Amino acid sequence: MAESSVRHSSESKRYIGGLLRGWKKPGDVITLLMIMNGDVVQKALAQLSGPTFVPVAFSFGWVVYSIQAFSSVIGTGRLMPAAPDVESIVVNVGSGHSRPNRSWILGRLLRDWDYDPTIEQGLYVTVLDAVSRSKVVQEIYDKYDRPLLPGQADDIELAEASGGLQITRPGSGLKDYYMSGLTKAQSTIFHVQAWWKILLLDKGSVWIFAWPVIGLQFCIACVPLMTHNDASTLIITAVGTLLAIWHGALPRWKEEKQCCRNNTRQNFCLLEGNGAAHIMVVCGNGAGLNFEDLAGGRVPRKRYTILWTSVLSLLSVGLLITIAREEGQTWFLKMVGGLGIFQNIVVAGSPRPASALGFYLKKRTAFYRAKVRDALRQADLEVPGVGGALRPIYFPGKATNSDDEAFGSAGSGRDQQHEQGLEHNQTATTGTEMEEATSSGRAGGESGNVGVGSRRTHGGDGD
């Protein structure tokens, strides 16, 4: 009995000692974590990619993502996620044609647009105008740097304000800042504010949030160097961050996200399909992206992408081997990876402004109607043709008299054109058969046997 209890006690001590050693140096755990969460990394890159420097932090999951990216590029030729988060369709207002959406950024545009998601019935419609980026930027600078025009001195009242001189236009209630009367320091502050708004316009707050996280990772990685003279954590963090930025800097990302014709004048509707509670109507105005091209998901293959992804996957595997052999202060490396995966999750799931996705849109109007038919009627008044284009989506089947009244005969007109096209095809087919019958009859005059056979054949077809 005594020997048995001693043996059990020693085994328990060894077991507990092994657990404690695992908590002191969790190198194997880090190795396992490095091959997880590849999908999160891909969506984080898809969110922020486009510019040259993409601040996606080094984290657990980069190794498996690198291998998945290499395999995907060889197979489908894509780096972007294969399917959008939100299943949706794109409808061309002019032609009435609809197609399923295969674009990831169009799905995110529909998901992230601000509207009331608690709508249980009816329809919410947002009408947007596409504008050029230069126009939006100019409006921002005009807001913060608007000189006083000649002849306006008698029409305005100048008053001291906290930010400088303030302009009040009598009767309008509008207030603006008069930059020409500010000091150089005040003018600089206003220009910095304009620059900040443009940065938020193009990048979004998620892009800005990523840089402090990366800086905090390097601060954590420097602690073992200062306390234990161990630079391995800092080196691994630096190499992993460089590989992550290299992944995001591939020009393939931007090519896939905006593989479409630009400056279109066509109007499009973006919605989830029949029963959708929200419709986005986007008017091209000669400045927008072609939503039909984006929804088609056509992306040309590029050989250089295969080369770069293969190099990055090999380097990532080499980094994994290095981490597996790491026996230093691995807890700090675990903190770096945990902070990075937190940033990746936040970036992958956070909503982004349309401009950060490449869509510069200005809201024209937005409205809600308790009945879908009333909402489509109002949308058709705002953008002619929308009601007729969306009628087959929400009300499948042939247009009725009530549809003619609701949509201003736009939907029925499209149905009439379709029916006229079918009648034209039938008429053309009948004319062709008559010509063939006439020619067969003439041939029968020259050769009786052939003529009889031909007449019997046409008689059989007529039956």
Secondary structure, DSSP 8 states (H G I E B T S, - for coil): -HHHHHHHHHHHHHHHHHHHHHHH--HHHHHHHTTS-HHHHHHHHHHH-SSS-------TTHHHHHHHHHHHHHHT---S-SS-SS--EEEETTT--EEE---HHHHHHHHHS---TT--SSEEEEEEEE--HHHHHHHHHHHH-B---TT-TTT-EEEEETTEEEEE-TTT--EEEBGGGS-HHHHHHHHHHHHHHHHHHHT-HHHHHHHHHHHHHHHHHHHHHHHH---HHHHHHHHHHHHHHHHHT-THHHHHHT-S--SB--EEEEE-STT-SEEEEEE-TTTB--HHHHHHT-----HHHHHHHHHHHHHHHHHHHHHHT--S-HHHHHHHHHHHHHHHHHHHHS---GGGGT--EEEEEEEEESSHHHHHHHHHHHSTTHHHHHHHHHS-SS--HHHHHHTTTHHHHHHHHHHHHHHHHHHHHHHHHHHHHHHHHHHHHH-HHHHHHHHHHHHHHH-
